[in-house]
Structures are given as C-alpha cells and as structure tokens.
Amino acid sequence: MPSKSNQQNNPFAPSDIAGLAVYTVIILLTIAFSFSVGIASNEVVAIWPAAGLGVWAVLQYGWRAIPAIFLAHYGYSALFQDGSHTIYLLANLGNAIGCYLPVVLYRKLGGTDTPFHSVNSVILFIGIVGLGMGTISATVGVGALAFVGGLSTELLPPIFGRWVFSDLSGILFVTPLLAALLPAPGESVQSSLSQLKTEGALPLAGSAAMIAVLFAASMMLPAGYSQYPVILLVMPLGMWLALRGGRRASLLFLSVTTIAALTITLMQVSSVTESTFLTVQLYGVVVISANVVLHAAGQERNQLVDALDRERLQLEQAIEHRTSALREQAQTDELTGLANRRLFEDQLDAIFSVEPTLRDDVFLLYMDLDQFKIVNDTSGHAAGDDLLREVSRILTTHARSGDLVSRLGGDEFAILTAPCSKDQALEVAEAVRVDIAEIRFRWGAETYRIGVSIGIACVDGKVHSAEDAKQLADAACYEAKNNGRNRIEIAENDDRIVEDQRGQVRWAQRLTDAMEHDRFTLYTQTIKQTDPNDTGPEHVEVLVRLRDIEQKRLVPPGAFMPAAERYGLATKLDEWVVRSLLRTLYVHQAFDAKARQYWVNLSGNSVGNDQFVNFLIESMENSPIEPGLINFEITETAVIHNMKEAGRLMGVLHDMGCKFALDDFGTGVSSFSHLKKLPVDYLKIDGMFVNDLANDRTDQIFVKSIIDIAHAMGLKAVVEHVEDANVERIVTEMGADLLQGYSISKPQLLTPELNVNDMLKRLA
C-alpha cells in the first residue's frame, strides 16, 4: 500500500494508476463471469464477487478506487447489456459508493486494513461493510429500476433482498480470498506467498476431502429431498480450518470450500424460486460468517500465544541476563571491578583439581599496600577508595593475558598467574611494586605516597592445597613487611614453613574460640616504686594467659599474640581484657580491696580502630569503677602510626581521670617531639636497653638520658626487664621512679588484695 506521504504529494502515482487499472479489468471480467454462470436470474446472481473486489480495492487505495469500481461496472453494462444507460449509470454509481462509504465508516469505528485477524474487526466488517455495501448498492440500484419503471412493485422486495445478499456473499467469500492471496500493507509478495506455501498443505488436503464428501453427499440424497442442509457439512471443516489452518491458508480454503459447497448445493436444487434462492444465500452467509469469526478468534489466540511466547522469551533472556549480571556481581569487586575473593578462591581451588605437574608454573602473588591506612584516616574513605581504584588500574596494566587479578578485601590484592616462569612472575611483581611506589596521590591539599609488600608462592606439586598456597604467599608478604615494606619476598615451599603457617591459622581459630568461651585468664605483675616514702597506690600491669584445656597449662602471650595481631584478633582480645577486668574489679569492690592502679596494654591495632576507641570510652563512662583505678599502656610505635586516634583516645580518657604510659619508649622515631602533643604520665623504657645495662656503657647513658628528660617534662620513668638486683640498684641510682621485672615480682593470678584488718574492725 502506498505511503501516506506519497498519497499526499501525488494521489495518482504511476504504480497506483497501474494497480487501479488492473483492478478495473479484474472487476469487469469478474462481472462477466458472474453473469455467465449466474443462477436464477440474469440481473442478480447468487454471489457477486465484484463487491468483494471493490471493497478490497477501497481498503488498498481509499477514495481513488471509486472510479475503477464505477468504470468496471458501467463498462460491462455499456458493452454487453441492453437497456437504459440511466439505470446502469445510477446502479453502478451505487456499487462504487456502496463500496467506499461503509469502508470509511468501518475505519472510523476502529476497523483495521486486515479485518480477518481480530474478532472485533470481523464483526465490524460483516455488519458495517458487508451489510452496508449491500444495502447502499441495492437501494440505489433497485431505486433506479423503480424510477424508470423497469420493475413492478411486487418484484421490488425480493430483488432488493437478493441484491443485498448477493453483495454480502461476494464480500464475505471474495475479500478473505484476496486477504489470503495478496500481501498485506508493508508486506512483500514473496513473503506472503512463502507464508501461504508453508501453511497450505494440510488445509488444502482437508478442503479437497471436504468438497469430495460434500459432492458425494449431495449426489446420494433421494430425489426431492431438501438439498440446502448439505452445505452445513462444511461447518466442521470450516471450524477446523479457522482454528488450525494458519493466517493465510485458513482464509483461502475457507473461501474456496464454502464457494464450492454453495455451488454444489445450487446445482442439486431441482427448481430455483425466490425463496430457495434466498435460502441458499442465507446458508452460505451464515457458514462463511461463522467461520471467519472463528478464524479471527483463532488468530487472536495465536497472537496471544505468540505474545506470551515473546514475553516468555524476553523473560528468559532477562532472567539469563540478570543471572549473568548477578553471577558477575557475585564474582566482582564492586569498588574496583576486579575479581573478588570468592572468584579468586574458586579459581585457586580449581587449579588444585588438576595434576600437580600441570601447575608447576603457576604463581600466586599476594599484595598488601603500605601506608594505605594513613590515607583513609587523614582524608577519609572516599580518598581511600579512589586510591584503591588507581592501584587496581596498575595491577590490570601489568597483568598478562590469562592472569587473574583480584581484590581480596581492604587493601589486599592478589594475582594468580597463568603458567609462566619464576622470572616472569617476578617481572610482573616488580613492575607493580615500582608503579605503586611512584604514585603521588593528591586529595585536596594532601599528597600521599604509598608502597606495596608482595609475597610470591609457586603453586607447584609441593603445595598440597589452596589453603597452603595462600598461607605461603601470605607468609612471604608478611616477611616483606617485616623486612622494611615496599619489597618482594618469595616463599620457600618446604614443609616447615607450611606447617608454621598452619599453626598460626590454628592459633587464630583457638583464640576466637577462647574469647567466645572465656578461656583466657588475667594475671598481674607488680611495678615497684623506688621511693620507700611513697604511700600512693600499688601499681600492677595486667597480663593475659590462655588456658589450654587439653594440655592443662597456661599459654603465655608470646605464643599467640603474633597470630592475634596478624589475623586481626588483637582488638577483640583487648576488648575481652577490658570487659573482664571491669567485671572482676566491680565484684571485688564489695570486699574493700586495697587501692591499686591497674595498667592495661593496648595493641596498635586497637589504638587505630575507631570502633574500639568508642568501645573503650563508653565502657569507662558506664562503669562504676573509678577511672583512675584503670590506666593504659600504649607502645610508642602504635602512637606514632595512629597519632589522630591515639590523641583522641588519650585526651578523652585522661580528662576522665585515666593515666597513660608510653610503653617500649626509645624504639620509635621523633619520640620527644610527640611527647609534647600527648597527655602522657609515664615513660616505660624498652627492655632492649636494660638487658645488658650492667655491662654496656652506651645503654647506661641512653637510659639515664631518658630518665632525666622524663623528669624534666614532669613525667615518671619506668624501667622494664629488671631481672637482677644489680640492675635494680643501677636504675634506682639513675633516678628511675618505678621498676618492673622478675627481680621485683613474678606474674600472679589477678586477685585483688583485701584490707582484712579494716574489715575485721568493722565486723567487731
């Protein structure tokens, strides 16, 4: 069908003129054929195919089809019929107008150009176009005959009825036939023929069989028996074709079968009267109307099924896409876009499912950023996230094809290489290390430099599991940090190292279990005051021991603290110690315990942990224990690395009445400059300067200088590791305020000492 723009610019384009000319000739030939085989009348035949052709032409060409319809009808009348040209002119003009006006109304009421594919359009088409065209055409034609006196008054009603049913039959029989054979608007001829060929085999066979059965039935009826119901044999086939015959083949063979049935029925009628003529027409109209409605219902069902299939397909595709996206999301780190820990571990596990010899050239590079925490603490997590993305780009740049680059969490990354040599793995690691070290990360007014410690482990046959491989690489990375950071270490694949790593992992598991079941015990070690006249409270340091249930022994902190710090359990252990101490002291307050100052060690991880800082402040605020009763020791290194958090913690608790000692003093850098900024009350001189104090003049000078500076700043000096009387005498002479060590007191179970005499006096 021509586009609307072409119709507006050139209503009669050459292609349209050619098409209308073809329709004119076809309509004219159809009229001639209708009269040549017409039954019962030379004026009105049982089926008027020209009406169906005219309606189809209007559906295709609109108002431009009117001249073609009129010329075809008038041309036949002028060439082959004798009579009044006025009657022919009026009657044929009625045919043309009768085809056009109902189609216009049909479209205004919502009818489509393909009326046989929806029930609503079929009903509109039969009621508006079929009856409307027949009524208009019959009214004009019969009126013209009556006007010129060509018909008697008695003949007007039957002729009018036959005329209406003839046009209606022509429309209902022929228009579906054309809809099946000709392409729809926007469809190619090749596509329509291909569809008809695909659908047509089964309907053709059924239609042929039904026509044969119909003919045989009509021949076998006894003479004089009514022939009209024979056409109803078409109904079952029509229903089957309508529902199963396909979009085009159904319409084609519905029309063919019904036309054949109507023709066979009329051939067997012994005498044709007005009543028999109308009866046969009525049977034909009922059969074809019912069948095209069923066809439309079947097409709507098919369209609904197709739509449901499309929706199902779209839903399946959406589910597949969503599943794929979720799978990718589950395996991808949201921040960096790298593989996450889950995918990394799955791939590492998969490597250990193959023969050991096939993984001799696979390496695991485990990376931990150096000084990253400073960025997060100083400029916030947004800055830290941006820096992690920059690091990820560096890793992706240097990774080779086939390497798996992963972010394991926090500032930890890993590369699982495709098979390569040890030198190639080192090249990747070194390139990553150099580029990260060269980062000058700017955020606001701050500029940061970081590094990366890298541990490399070969995933060869000597490594028995993915867990062993991770522990080896982790151990190498830990070694790189201990050896100065921003360096690469290669793990040795021997059983001793792997067993050590397993031991640390087991310690981590044991520590977690011990904290959940309170299997730690608190001990204290007395800190002696050198001034015999000092009547202040006794000082004791709180120590923690692990109760080994299986071996029935106490485990010292040196055995488990490295694992606690390495696996992030030191802070939880500090929380356990604080809770347990507060609970114990609260219970023993009722027994009038002697005044003591309890000193609790805090790990560097705890000092730098905001959640722990908040926990400690809230615990001290909510406890009935006097704050000065519990005090804290923080190592100099922990303070230097966490100046912001340490300053906040010490400031708040110091204002509440707690005191602070700077532990292991002398091992850090710029120590005295930091002292001026922090509320420190005591300096604890690191034991490394005391162990050989009696024999080492340099250590003596160093310890003495620290004691003097502490006094100059209004602080008290505590000397640790006092293991014999000689060292005790020396540091006392140097002016030390407090002494701690095995020469002074050995650790004892935490049991507050009671004022028994005072209690007895009260009872008396």
SVG drawing of the C-alpha trace seen along z (x, -y; Angstrom):
<svg xmlns="http://www.w3.org/2000/svg" viewBox="-47 -22 128 64">
<polyline fill="none" stroke="black" stroke-width="0.4" points="0.0,0.0 1.4,-3.4 2.7,-5.6 0.6,-8.5 3.3,-10.9 3.1,-9.6 -0.7,-9.9 -0.5,-13.5 2.2,-14.5 0.9,-12.5 -2.6,-10.9 -2.2,-9.0 1.4,-7.8 2.2,-5.6 2.2,-2.5 -1.2,-3.4 -2.6,-4.0 -1.3,-0.7 -2.8,1.1 -6.2,-0.5 -6.2,0.3 -5.6,4.0 -8.4,3.9 -10.7,2.4 -10.0,5.2 -10.4,7.9 -13.7,6.5 -15.0,6.2 -14.0,9.8 -15.5,11.0 -18.8,9.3 -18.8,11.0 -18.0,14.4 -20.7,13.9 -23.4,13.3 -22.2,16.2 -22.6,18.7 -25.3,16.8 -28.2,18.8 -31.9,18.0 -31.6,14.5 -29.8,12.5 -29.9,9.5 -28.9,10.7 -26.6,13.7 -26.2,15.7 -22.7,14.4 -21.5,11.0 -17.6,11.3 -17.2,7.7 -18.4,6.4 -15.6,8.2 -13.1,6.9 -14.4,3.4 -14.2,3.4 -10.7,4.7 -9.7,2.0 -11.1,-0.7 -9.2,0.9 -6.0,0.6 -6.5,-2.7 -9.2,-4.6 -11.3,-7.1 -9.1,-6.6 -10.7,-3.2 -14.2,-4.7 -13.5,-5.4 -12.2,-1.9 -15.2,-0.3 -17.6,-2.5 -15.8,-2.1 -15.7,1.7 -19.4,2.0 -20.5,-0.6 -18.2,0.7 -19.7,4.2 -23.2,2.7 -22.4,0.5 -20.6,3.2 -22.7,6.3 -26.2,5.3 -29.1,3.7 -31.2,1.3 -31.3,-2.2 -28.0,-3.8 -29.5,-5.9 -30.3,-2.8 -26.8,-1.5 -25.3,-4.8 -27.2,-5.0 -26.9,-1.3 -23.2,-1.2 -22.6,-4.5 -24.4,-2.9 -22.0,0.0 -19.0,-2.3 -20.4,-4.5 -21.6,-1.3 -18.0,0.0 -16.5,-3.3 -18.8,-4.7 -19.0,-1.6 -15.2,-1.2 -14.8,-4.8 -17.3,-4.2 -15.6,-0.8 -12.3,-2.5 -13.7,-5.3 -15.1,-2.7 -11.7,-1.1 -11.6,1.5 -8.2,2.5 -6.8,3.0 -6.5,6.7 -10.1,7.3 -9.9,11.1 -7.4,11.2 -9.4,9.9 -13.0,10.7 -13.9,7.0 -12.7,6.2 -14.6,9.2 -17.9,8.2 -17.4,4.6 -16.6,5.7 -19.6,8.0 -22.0,5.6 -20.7,2.3 -19.0,3.1 -20.9,6.3 -24.5,5.2 -23.7,1.5 -22.4,2.0 -25.2,4.4 -27.8,2.0 -26.4,-1.1 -25.9,0.7 -29.3,2.4 -31.1,-0.8 -29.6,-2.8 -29.9,0.0 -33.5,1.0 -34.5,-2.6 -33.1,-3.4 -35.1,-0.4 -38.3,-1.6 -37.6,-5.2 -37.5,-4.4 -40.4,-1.8 -38.3,1.2 -39.6,3.2 -43.1,3.8 -43.9,3.0 -44.3,6.7 -40.7,7.5 -39.0,4.7 -38.7,6.5 -37.3,9.9 -35.0,8.2 -33.8,5.9 -33.2,8.8 -31.4,10.8 -29.3,7.8 -28.2,7.2 -27.4,10.9 -25.5,11.1 -23.2,8.2 -22.9,9.6 -22.0,13.0 -19.5,11.6 -17.8,9.6 -17.7,12.5 -16.5,15.0 -14.0,13.0 -12.4,10.5 -11.0,13.3 -9.7,14.9 -7.9,11.7 -6.6,11.2 -5.1,14.7 -3.6,14.3 -2.4,10.7 0.3,9.1 -0.8,7.0 0.3,3.3 4.0,3.2 4.5,6.9 6.3,8.2 4.6,10.5 7.4,13.1 6.8,13.1 3.0,13.6 3.5,16.5 6.1,18.1 3.8,18.0 0.9,19.4 3.1,22.2 4.3,23.0 0.8,23.1 -1.2,24.5 -0.5,28.3 -2.8,29.5 -5.7,27.1 -5.6,27.9 -5.9,31.6 -8.7,31.1 -10.5,28.7 -10.3,31.1 -11.5,34.0 -14.5,32.0 -15.5,30.9 -15.4,34.5 -17.5,35.6 -20.0,32.8 -20.4,33.6 -20.9,37.3 -23.5,36.5 -25.4,34.3 -25.5,36.9 -26.7,39.6 -29.7,37.7 -33.0,39.1 -34.9,37.2 -37.0,34.4 -35.1,34.3 -34.1,30.8 -30.6,30.1 -29.9,27.0 -28.7,28.5 -25.9,30.3 -24.0,27.0 -23.9,27.3 -21.4,30.2 -18.9,27.5 -19.2,26.2 -16.9,28.7 -14.2,28.3 -14.6,24.6 -14.2,24.6 -11.1,26.8 -9.6,24.6 -10.4,21.4 -8.7,22.6 -5.8,24.7 -5.3,23.6 -2.8,20.7 -3.0,17.0 -3.4,17.2 -4.2,20.8 -7.2,20.8 -8.8,17.8 -8.0,19.2 -9.6,22.6 -12.5,21.3 -13.5,19.2 -12.8,22.0 -14.6,24.7 -17.7,22.5 -18.0,21.3 -17.7,24.9 -20.3,26.0 -22.7,23.3 -22.2,24.1 -22.7,27.9 -25.9,27.1 -27.3,24.9 -26.5,27.4 -28.6,30.1 -31.6,27.8 -34.3,29.0 -36.1,25.7 -35.0,22.3 -37.5,19.9 -37.2,16.6 -37.4,18.4 -34.9,21.2 -32.5,18.6 -32.5,16.5 -32.3,19.7 -29.1,20.9 -27.6,17.4 -28.5,17.3 -26.9,20.7 -23.7,19.5 -23.6,16.2 -24.1,17.9 -21.4,20.5 -18.8,18.1 -19.6,15.5 -19.3,18.1 -16.1,19.4 -14.3,16.1 -15.3,15.1 -13.7,18.4 -10.7,17.7 -10.3,14.3 -10.7,15.8 -8.0,18.4 -5.7,15.6 -6.2,13.6 -5.4,16.8 -2.3,17.3 -1.3,13.7 -1.8,14.1 0.2,17.3 2.9,15.6 2.9,12.6 3.2,14.9 6.0,16.8 7.7,13.5 7.2,12.4 8.4,15.8 11.5,15.5 12.1,11.9 11.6,13.0 14.0,15.9 16.5,13.6 16.0,11.0 16.4,13.8 19.5,15.1 20.9,11.5 20.1,10.9 21.5,14.2 24.7,13.4 24.8,10.0 24.3,11.4 26.9,14.1 29.3,11.4 28.4,9.2 28.9,12.1 32.4,12.6 33.4,9.0 34.6,6.4 32.1,3.6 34.7,0.9 37.5,1.8 35.8,4.1 38.4,6.8 37.7,10.4 36.7,10.6 37.9,13.1 35.2,15.6 36.2,15.9 39.9,15.9 39.4,18.8 37.2,20.7 40.0,20.3 42.7,21.3 40.7,24.4 40.2,25.3 44.0,25.3 44.4,27.9 41.9,30.1 44.4,30.9 47.5,33.0 50.3,31.4 52.7,31.3 50.3,29.1 50.6,26.3 54.4,26.2 54.5,22.9 51.6,21.2 52.4,18.4 50.4,16.6 51.3,13.0 49.8,11.7 50.0,7.9 49.3,5.7 49.5,1.9 51.9,0.0 50.8,-3.2 47.3,-3.0 45.7,-3.5 47.1,-7.0 45.1,-8.0 41.9,-6.6 42.4,-8.1 43.5,-11.6 41.4,-12.2 38.5,-9.8 37.3,-6.6 36.4,-8.4 40.0,-9.2 41.0,-5.7 38.5,-4.2 39.9,-6.4 43.4,-5.3 42.3,-1.6 40.9,-2.2 44.2,-3.7 46.1,-0.7 43.7,1.6 44.4,0.0 48.1,0.5 47.6,4.2 45.4,4.7 48.0,2.9 50.9,5.2 48.9,8.5 49.4,10.8 46.7,12.3 45.3,15.2 46.3,13.8 43.5,13.4 43.7,10.1 41.7,9.9 40.9,7.6 40.7,9.8 39.3,7.0 40.6,3.8 44.0,3.0 44.8,6.6 45.2,7.8 46.3,10.9 47.4,12.1 47.1,15.7 49.3,16.1 48.7,18.2 51.6,20.7 54.9,18.7 58.5,18.8 59.6,17.6 61.4,14.7 58.2,13.6 56.2,13.7 59.0,11.5 58.8,9.1 55.1,8.6 55.5,8.2 58.4,5.7 56.5,3.7 53.6,3.4 55.8,2.5 57.6,-0.2 54.5,-1.8 52.7,-1.8 55.8,-3.3 55.7,-6.1 52.1,-7.1 51.8,-10.7 48.2,-10.6 46.7,-14.0 43.5,-14.6 42.7,-18.2 45.7,-19.8 47.3,-16.5 49.7,-14.4 50.4,-10.8 53.0,-8.2 52.3,-4.5 54.1,-1.2 53.2,2.4 54.6,5.5 54.4,8.6 54.7,12.2 55.1,14.8 54.4,18.5 54.8,21.1 51.7,23.3 53.6,26.5 53.3,30.1 55.0,29.4 51.9,27.3 49.1,29.7 46.1,27.4 44.8,23.9 44.9,23.1 48.6,24.0 49.3,21.8 47.5,18.8 49.4,19.3 52.7,19.4 52.1,16.2 50.7,14.5 53.8,15.5 56.1,14.1 54.1,10.9 54.3,10.7 58.0,11.2 58.3,8.4 56.6,6.0 58.8,7.1 61.9,6.5 61.1,2.9 58.0,2.8 57.7,2.0 59.6,5.1 59.1,8.6 59.7,11.9 59.4,15.4 58.1,18.1 60.1,21.3 57.9,24.3 59.1,26.5 57.0,28.4 58.3,26.5 57.1,23.1 53.7,24.5 53.4,26.2 54.2,22.9 51.5,21.1 49.0,23.8 50.0,23.3 49.2,19.6 45.9,20.3 45.1,22.8 46.1,20.2 43.6,17.8 40.8,20.4 41.8,21.2 41.8,17.6 38.4,17.0 37.0,20.0 38.8,19.0 37.2,15.5 33.8,16.9 34.1,19.4 36.2,17.2 39.3,19.4 41.7,16.6 42.9,15.7 44.1,12.4 47.4,12.1 49.1,9.1 52.8,8.2 53.7,5.7 55.5,2.5 57.7,1.3 58.1,-2.3 61.7,-3.2 60.8,-5.8 60.1,-4.0 58.3,-7.0 55.7,-7.0 52.4,-6.0 50.5,-6.1 48.5,-3.1 50.3,0.0 51.0,0.3 50.3,3.6 50.4,4.4 47.5,6.6 48.7,9.7 46.7,12.2 47.2,16.0 45.4,18.6 44.2,21.7 45.0,24.8 42.2,27.2 43.6,30.2 47.2,29.9 46.1,28.3 48.6,25.5 48.8,21.7 50.0,20.4 52.0,17.1 51.1,14.2 54.3,14.6 52.9,17.8 49.6,16.4 49.9,12.6 51.6,12.7 48.7,14.7 46.2,12.4 47.8,9.3 48.3,10.9 44.7,12.1 43.0,9.0 42.1,10.6 44.2,8.3 41.5,5.7 38.9,8.3 41.3,9.7 41.8,6.1 38.0,5.8 37.9,9.1 40.6,8.0 38.8,4.6 35.4,6.2 36.8,9.0 38.9,6.6 36.0,4.2 33.7,7.1 36.3,8.6 37.0,5.2 33.3,4.5 32.7,7.8 35.6,7.3 34.7,3.7 32.3,5.1 35.3,6.6 37.1,3.3 40.0,4.2 43.2,2.2 43.9,-0.7 45.7,0.3 46.4,-1.2 45.8,1.4 47.7,0.9 46.3,2.5 48.3,2.9 46.5,1.8 47.7,3.1 48.5,0.9 45.5,2.3 43.2,1.3 44.5,-2.3 43.9,-2.8 40.4,-1.3 37.6,-3.9 35.2,-1.3 37.5,-0.1 38.2,-3.7 34.4,-4.3 34.0,-1.0 36.7,-1.9 35.4,-5.4 31.8,-4.1 33.0,-1.2 34.8,-3.6 31.9,-6.1 29.3,-3.4 31.4,-1.5 31.1,-2.3 34.9,-1.7 36.8,-4.9 38.7,-5.8 42.0,-6.3 41.8,-2.7 42.3,-1.5 45.1,-3.1 46.6,-2.2 49.9,-1.5 50.4,-2.2 53.5,-1.4 55.4,-4.3 55.2,-2.8 51.4,-2.5 51.1,-6.1 53.3,-7.3 51.4,-5.3 48.0,-6.3 48.5,-9.9 45.0,-11.0 43.2,-8.1 45.8,-7.9 45.4,-11.6 41.6,-11.4 41.7,-8.2 44.2,-9.6 42.7,-13.0 39.2,-11.8 40.2,-9.2 42.8,-11.4 40.2,-14.0 38.1,-11.3 41.0,-10.5 42.8,-7.7 46.6,-7.8 48.8,-6.8 52.2,-5.2 54.2,-5.2 55.5,-1.7 58.7,-0.4 59.9,-4.0 63.1,-4.6 62.3,-2.3 60.4,-4.8 61.4,-7.9 61.0,-11.6 59.9,-10.4 60.4,-13.5 58.6,-15.7 55.5,-13.6 55.6,-13.7 54.7,-17.4 51.4,-16.7 50.1,-13.8 48.8,-13.6 51.4,-11.0 52.1,-10.4 54.8,-7.7 57.6,-6.5 58.4,-2.8 61.9,-2.4 62.2,0.5 63.8,3.7 66.3,3.9 68.2,1.1 68.1,2.8 69.0,6.4 72.8,5.7 72.7,2.4 75.3,3.5 77.9,4.1 77.0,1.7 78.1,-1.9 76.1,-3.2 72.9,-1.7 73.5,-3.3 73.9,-6.7 70.8,-6.2 68.6,-5.1 69.9,-7.9 69.1,-10.5 65.6,-9.2 65.0,-9.3 66.3,-12.9 64.2,-14.1 61.1,-12.4 61.7,-14.2 62.3,-17.5 58.9,-17.1 57.1,-16.2 56.8,-12.5 57.7,-9.4 60.2,-6.9 59.5,-3.2 62.3,-0.7 61.2,2.7 63.0,6.1 64.7,5.6 65.9,9.2 68.5,9.0 69.5,6.9 72.5,5.3 70.3,3.8 67.8,2.8 70.5,0.9 71.8,-0.9 68.5,-2.2 67.5,-3.2 70.6,-5.3 69.9,-6.8 66.6,-8.1 64.0,-5.7 60.7,-6.1 59.3,-2.6 60.8,0.8 59.3,3.9 60.7,7.3 61.2,10.8 63.6,9.3 60.7,7.3 57.8,9.6 56.6,12.6 53.2,12.6 50.4,13.7 46.7,14.5 44.5,11.5 43.1,11.4 42.5,8.0 44.3,7.8 41.8,7.2 42.1,4.9 41.4,7.7 42.2,5.8 39.8,3.0 37.1,5.4 37.6,7.2 37.4,3.9 34.1,3.1 32.7,6.5 33.8,6.1"/>
</svg>
